[in-house]
């Protein structure tokens, strides 16, 4: 596989806005999770990873049709870490028509629709005039907003494959660049809190009443979060840096909401990622787990990893800091993986107290300073949509 360079990236999560504050909290063990008070919810006992200040964000008048929580979160994310300036440099280098946009999301702006329905005087009243489905709830809304705001005019795609959405954008952008559809690409993911997600996961009995505890013997469900992350992919511009080394995708379709019990889909995705990166399992220095803290997911992923890597490769889940950010989880955890490459630090599995004895892989309970050259990051979605990405140092 001819790798692509990741020339810039930015991240906004419940930990804060920008890469530096996220790195700081990964080191100090300070979680962004807190008891759910979103939209005055009082009947759900759960914890969430909410990004502060979204209600105060004002979208410029020329983009006002896109105004919703999800696109406000996208805008907040785009404005961090000098990312817009890096995109502008790519546009100047290649031309706006040659820079693509690939964004993953799960629920997009569905919260705007919830607000519209809740604002009606009665159940038969029409939706309010201010509500615009096309530029808010529509899955493509966030990709179109990012394209318009950044001035990129190349191929533009929204991908919605549940929790693998913003991992799949890396694979899609890779294929687009190498097939000549574009010369560079913004890849990213944005997902925001909404009632549909919170009550939906609650109906599946998958919400934890405490901060999530991945791989813990007493784990009992997820904590939902929201986040925005973006990265700029290009053909290598220099001999050093970080890049996308490989990707693997699979679709096992074992069950609509449960992974294959033996991790078959996860195994195939990781195996394909190693093949595309031309790496052996022992060449992976760290695995950033999908690690949702549900009983079935953590068992399934651990079985797949054990089959392919054995039980020595350092592994951890970072969802104890941010919650499960659903369609944004892929980009969030790729950027955490890039942080490990840059910092030489592997974060622990936060909140976990006692590893489930049935999980027979090397789950880190404490942070570890280690020379990291390659990282595999897993993202597995409902319906068996599985993606594994390998990022590493370009030497």
C-alpha positions as CSV (number, residue, x, y, z in Angstrom):
1,X,0.0,0.0,0.0
2,X,1.3,3.5,-0.9
3,X,0.7,5.4,2.4
4,X,-0.8,8.8,2.6
5,X,0.6,11.5,4.8
6,X,-1.6,13.1,7.5
7,X,-0.3,16.6,7.3
8,X,-2.6,18.2,10.0
9,X,-5.4,17.3,12.4
10,X,-7.6,18.7,15.0
11,X,-9.9,17.3,17.7
12,X,-12.7,18.6,19.9
13,X,-14.2,16.3,22.5
14,X,-15.7,16.6,26.0
15,X,-12.1,17.0,27.2
16,X,-11.9,20.3,25.4
17,X,-11.3,22.0,22.1
18,X,-8.0,21.4,20.4
19,X,-5.3,18.8,20.4
20,X,-3.2,20.1,23.3
21,X,-6.0,20.1,25.9
22,X,-7.0,16.5,24.9
23,X,-3.3,15.4,25.2
24,X,-3.1,17.1,28.6
25,X,-6.1,15.2,29.9
26,X,-5.0,11.8,28.5
27,X,-1.9,12.3,30.7
28,X,-3.6,13.5,33.8
29,X,-6.5,11.0,33.8
30,X,-9.2,13.6,33.9
31,X,-12.3,12.3,32.2
32,X,-14.8,14.5,30.3
33,X,-17.8,12.4,31.4
34,X,-20.4,13.7,33.7
35,X,-24.0,12.9,34.7
36,X,-26.4,13.6,31.8
37,X,-28.2,16.9,32.0
38,X,-28.6,17.2,28.2
39,X,-31.8,18.9,27.1
40,X,-33.2,18.7,30.6
41,X,-33.3,14.9,30.6
42,X,-34.3,13.8,34.0
43,X,-35.4,10.2,33.6
44,X,-32.2,8.7,32.2
45,X,-29.5,7.8,34.7
46,X,-26.4,7.8,32.6
47,X,-23.1,9.7,32.0
48,X,-22.3,11.6,28.8
49,X,-19.3,13.3,27.2
50,X,-20.8,16.7,26.3
51,X,-18.8,19.4,24.5
52,X,-19.2,22.7,26.3
53,X,-20.5,25.9,24.8
54,X,-22.2,24.7,21.6
55,X,-25.4,26.7,22.4
56,X,-23.4,29.9,22.3
57,X,-21.8,29.3,18.9
58,X,-23.0,31.5,16.1
59,X,-22.8,30.3,12.5
60,X,-22.1,33.1,10.0
61,X,-25.1,34.4,8.2
62,X,-24.1,33.0,4.8
63,X,-24.2,29.5,6.3
64,X,-27.2,30.1,8.6
65,X,-29.3,27.5,6.9
66,X,-26.9,24.9,8.3
67,X,-27.5,26.0,11.9
68,X,-27.9,23.0,14.2
69,X,-26.0,21.4,17.1
70,X,-24.1,19.1,14.9
71,X,-22.9,21.8,12.5
72,X,-22.0,24.1,15.4
73,X,-19.9,21.3,16.7
74,X,-18.3,20.9,13.3
75,X,-17.6,24.6,13.2
76,X,-16.0,24.6,16.7
77,X,-13.8,21.7,15.6
78,X,-12.7,23.3,12.3
79,X,-11.5,26.4,14.1
80,X,-9.0,24.6,16.3
81,X,-5.3,23.9,15.8
82,X,-4.8,26.1,12.7
83,X,-6.6,23.4,10.7
84,X,-8.5,25.9,8.4
85,X,-5.1,27.5,7.5
86,X,-3.7,24.1,6.5
87,X,-6.7,23.4,4.3
88,X,-6.3,26.8,2.7
89,X,-2.7,25.9,1.9
90,X,-3.9,22.7,0.2
91,X,-6.5,24.6,-1.8
92,X,-3.8,27.0,-2.9
93,X,-1.5,24.1,-3.9
94,X,-4.0,21.9,-5.7
95,X,-7.1,24.1,-6.5
96,X,-10.4,23.9,-4.7
97,X,-11.8,21.3,-7.1
98,X,-9.0,18.9,-6.2
99,X,-9.5,18.9,-2.4
100,X,-12.2,16.4,-1.3
101,X,-14.3,16.2,1.8
102,X,-15.2,12.9,3.5
103,X,-17.2,13.1,6.7
104,X,-18.6,10.4,8.9
105,X,-21.6,10.9,11.1
106,X,-24.3,8.7,12.7
107,X,-27.2,10.9,13.6
108,X,-26.1,14.2,11.9
109,X,-28.5,17.0,12.9
110,X,-31.4,14.9,14.1
111,X,-31.5,17.0,17.3
112,X,-32.8,19.9,15.2
113,X,-35.7,17.7,14.2
114,X,-36.3,16.8,17.8
115,X,-36.4,20.5,18.7
116,X,-38.8,21.2,15.9
117,X,-41.3,18.5,17.0
118,X,-41.1,19.5,20.6
119,X,-41.8,23.1,19.7
120,X,-45.2,22.4,18.3
121,X,-48.3,23.4,20.2
122,X,-49.9,20.0,19.7
123,X,-49.3,16.7,18.0
124,X,-51.2,17.7,14.8
125,X,-49.5,21.1,14.3
126,X,-47.2,21.7,11.4
127,X,-43.4,21.9,12.0
128,X,-42.1,25.4,12.5
129,X,-41.0,27.6,9.6
130,X,-37.5,27.8,10.9
131,X,-36.9,24.0,10.5
132,X,-35.0,23.0,7.4
133,X,-34.4,19.2,7.0
134,X,-32.1,19.3,4.1
135,X,-29.4,21.4,5.7
136,X,-29.7,20.1,9.3
137,X,-30.9,16.5,9.8
138,X,-30.0,15.2,6.4
139,X,-26.9,13.0,6.7
140,X,-25.1,14.9,4.1
141,X,-25.6,18.2,5.9
142,X,-22.4,18.2,7.8
143,X,-20.3,17.2,4.8
144,X,-21.9,20.0,2.8
145,X,-21.3,22.5,5.6
146,X,-17.6,21.5,5.9
147,X,-17.2,21.7,2.1
148,X,-18.9,25.2,1.9
149,X,-17.1,26.6,5.0
150,X,-13.6,25.5,3.9
151,X,-14.1,26.4,0.2
152,X,-13.2,22.9,-0.9
153,X,-15.0,22.0,-4.1
154,X,-13.8,18.5,-4.9
155,X,-15.6,15.2,-4.4
156,X,-17.7,15.4,-1.2
157,X,-19.1,12.4,0.6
158,X,-21.0,11.7,3.9
159,X,-20.6,8.2,5.3
160,X,-23.0,6.9,7.9
161,X,-22.2,3.3,9.0
162,X,-22.9,3.8,12.7
163,X,-19.8,3.7,14.9
164,X,-17.4,2.9,12.0
165,X,-18.4,6.0,10.0
166,X,-15.4,8.3,10.6
167,X,-13.0,5.4,10.2
168,X,-14.4,4.4,6.8
169,X,-13.7,8.0,5.6
170,X,-10.0,7.2,5.6
171,X,-10.4,4.3,3.4
172,X,-12.8,6.2,1.0
173,X,-10.4,9.1,0.8
174,X,-7.4,6.8,0.2
175,X,-9.2,5.3,-2.8
176,X,-10.3,8.7,-4.1
177,X,-6.8,10.1,-4.0
178,X,-5.1,7.1,-5.5
179,X,-7.8,6.8,-8.3
180,X,-7.2,10.4,-9.2
181,X,-10.5,11.9,-8.0
182,X,-8.7,14.4,-5.8
183,X,-5.2,15.3,-4.7
184,X,-5.9,15.9,-1.0
185,X,-8.8,15.3,1.3
186,X,-10.4,16.5,4.5
187,X,-11.4,13.4,6.5
188,X,-13.4,13.7,9.6
189,X,-16.3,12.8,11.8
190,X,-18.9,14.8,13.7
191,X,-21.6,13.4,15.9
192,X,-23.6,15.3,18.6
193,X,-25.8,14.4,21.5
194,X,-29.5,13.9,20.7
195,X,-32.5,12.4,22.4
196,X,-32.9,9.7,19.7
197,X,-29.4,8.3,20.5
198,X,-29.8,8.5,24.3
199,X,-33.2,6.9,24.5
200,X,-32.4,4.5,21.6
201,X,-29.4,3.0,23.4
202,X,-31.3,3.0,26.6
203,X,-34.1,0.9,25.0
204,X,-31.4,-1.6,24.0
205,X,-30.2,-1.7,27.7
206,X,-26.8,-0.6,26.6
207,X,-26.4,2.6,28.7
208,X,-24.3,2.5,31.8
209,X,-25.5,4.4,34.9
210,X,-21.9,5.2,35.7
211,X,-18.8,6.2,33.7
212,X,-18.1,3.4,31.2
213,X,-15.5,0.8,32.3
214,X,-14.1,-1.0,29.2
215,X,-12.9,-4.5,29.7
216,X,-13.9,-4.4,33.4
217,X,-15.4,-7.5,35.0
218,X,-18.3,-5.3,36.1
219,X,-18.7,-3.3,32.9
220,X,-22.4,-2.7,32.1
221,X,-22.7,-0.4,29.1
222,X,-21.6,2.7,27.3
223,X,-21.3,6.3,28.0
224,X,-22.4,8.4,25.0
225,X,-20.3,11.4,23.9
226,X,-20.1,13.9,21.1
227,X,-17.0,15.1,19.2
228,X,-15.6,16.6,16.0
229,X,-12.3,15.6,14.5
230,X,-10.7,16.4,11.2
231,X,-7.5,15.4,9.4
232,X,-5.9,16.4,6.1
233,X,-4.7,13.5,3.9
234,X,-2.3,14.0,1.0
235,X,0.4,12.2,-0.9
236,X,3.6,12.4,1.1
237,X,5.0,16.0,1.2
238,X,8.2,15.2,3.1
239,X,10.3,12.4,4.3
240,X,9.1,12.6,8.0
241,X,5.8,12.9,9.7
242,X,2.8,10.5,10.2
243,X,0.6,8.8,7.8
244,X,-2.1,6.3,7.0
245,X,-0.3,3.0,6.4
246,X,-3.2,0.6,5.9
247,X,-6.9,0.0,6.3
248,X,-9.1,-3.0,6.5
249,X,-12.9,-3.3,6.1
250,X,-15.3,-6.1,6.7
251,X,-19.0,-6.6,7.0
252,X,-20.0,-9.7,8.9
253,X,-23.7,-8.8,9.3
254,X,-24.0,-11.3,12.2
255,X,-26.6,-9.2,14.1
256,X,-28.1,-5.8,13.9
257,X,-26.7,-4.7,17.3
258,X,-24.3,-7.4,18.4
259,X,-20.9,-8.4,17.1
260,X,-20.0,-11.9,16.1
261,X,-19.3,-13.7,19.4
262,X,-15.9,-15.0,18.1
263,X,-14.9,-11.6,16.6
264,X,-14.9,-12.9,13.0
265,X,-15.6,-9.5,11.4
266,X,-13.1,-7.7,13.6
267,X,-10.5,-10.4,12.8
268,X,-11.0,-9.9,9.0
269,X,-10.8,-6.1,9.3
270,X,-7.5,-6.2,11.3
271,X,-6.1,-8.9,9.0
272,X,-6.9,-6.8,5.9
273,X,-5.3,-3.7,7.5
274,X,-2.1,-5.5,8.2
275,X,-2.0,-6.9,4.6
276,X,-2.6,-3.4,3.1
277,X,0.1,-1.9,5.3
278,X,2.5,-4.8,4.5
279,X,3.1,-5.3,8.2
280,X,3.2,-8.4,10.5
281,X,1.2,-8.5,13.7
282,X,4.4,-8.1,15.8
283,X,5.1,-4.8,14.1
284,X,2.1,-3.1,15.7
285,X,3.2,-1.3,18.9
286,X,-0.2,-0.4,20.3
287,X,-3.9,-1.2,19.6
288,X,-6.5,1.5,20.3
289,X,-9.5,-0.7,21.0
290,X,-13.0,0.0,19.9
291,X,-13.6,-0.9,23.6
292,X,-17.2,0.3,24.2
293,X,-17.6,-1.3,27.7
294,X,-20.5,-3.5,26.7
295,X,-20.2,-7.2,27.6
296,X,-20.5,-8.5,24.1
297,X,-18.3,-6.0,22.3
298,X,-15.3,-6.2,24.6
299,X,-15.3,-10.0,24.6
300,X,-15.7,-10.2,20.8
301,X,-12.9,-7.7,20.1
302,X,-10.5,-9.3,22.6
303,X,-11.1,-12.8,21.0
304,X,-10.3,-11.4,17.6
305,X,-7.1,-9.6,18.8
306,X,-6.0,-12.7,20.7
307,X,-6.3,-14.8,17.5
308,X,-4.3,-12.4,15.4
309,X,-1.8,-10.7,17.8
310,X,-1.6,-13.0,20.8
311,X,-1.7,-11.4,24.3
312,X,1.3,-9.2,24.4
313,X,0.5,-6.1,22.3
314,X,-0.3,-3.1,24.5
315,X,-4.0,-2.3,24.1
316,X,-6.4,0.3,25.7
317,X,-9.8,1.9,25.2
318,X,-9.9,5.7,25.4
319,X,-13.7,5.9,25.7
320,X,-13.4,6.5,29.4
321,X,-12.3,10.0,28.6
322,X,-14.7,11.0,25.8
323,X,-17.6,8.5,25.9
324,X,-18.5,6.6,22.8
325,X,-18.8,9.4,20.2
326,X,-20.5,7.0,17.7
327,X,-20.0,8.3,14.2
328,X,-17.1,10.5,15.4
329,X,-15.3,7.6,17.3
330,X,-13.1,6.6,14.4
331,X,-11.5,10.0,13.8
332,X,-11.3,10.7,17.6
333,X,-9.4,7.5,18.2
334,X,-7.1,7.8,15.1
335,X,-6.1,11.2,16.5
336,X,-5.5,9.7,19.9
337,X,-3.3,7.2,18.1
338,X,-1.4,10.0,16.4
339,X,-0.9,11.5,19.8
340,X,0.7,8.2,21.0
341,X,3.1,8.3,18.0
342,X,4.1,11.9,18.7
343,X,4.2,11.7,22.5
344,X,5.6,8.2,23.0
345,X,2.8,7.6,25.4
346,X,0.0,5.0,25.5
347,X,-3.0,6.0,27.7
348,X,-4.6,3.6,30.1
349,X,-8.1,2.2,30.0
350,X,-9.7,4.9,32.2
351,X,-12.3,3.9,34.9
352,X,-11.4,0.2,34.6
353,X,-10.7,-1.4,38.0
354,X,-10.4,-5.2,37.4
355,X,-9.9,-6.8,34.0
356,X,-12.5,-9.4,33.1
357,X,-10.5,-12.7,33.3
358,X,-12.2,-13.8,30.0
359,X,-10.4,-10.9,28.2
360,X,-7.0,-12.4,27.5
361,X,-5.2,-9.5,25.9
362,X,-2.7,-6.9,27.3
363,X,-5.2,-4.3,28.6
364,X,-3.2,-1.4,30.0
365,X,-4.4,-0.2,33.4
366,X,-1.8,2.5,33.7
367,X,-0.3,4.9,31.2
368,X,2.9,3.7,29.5
369,X,5.8,5.7,28.1
370,X,6.9,3.7,25.1
371,X,8.5,4.3,21.7
372,X,5.5,3.9,19.4
373,X,6.0,3.7,15.6
374,X,2.8,2.0,14.5
375,X,-0.8,1.9,15.9
376,X,-3.8,-0.1,14.9
377,X,-7.2,1.6,15.7
378,X,-10.4,-0.4,15.6
379,X,-13.9,0.9,14.9
380,X,-16.8,-1.5,14.8
381,X,-20.4,-0.4,14.0
382,X,-23.9,-1.9,14.3
383,X,-24.8,-4.4,11.6
384,X,-21.2,-5.7,11.4
385,X,-19.5,-2.7,9.7
386,X,-15.9,-3.1,10.8
387,X,-12.9,-0.9,10.1
388,X,-9.3,-1.2,11.3
389,X,-6.8,1.6,10.5
390,X,-3.0,1.6,10.8
391,X,-1.2,4.8,11.3
392,X,2.5,5.2,11.8
393,X,5.7,7.3,11.6
394,X,6.9,8.0,8.1
395,X,10.7,7.4,8.0
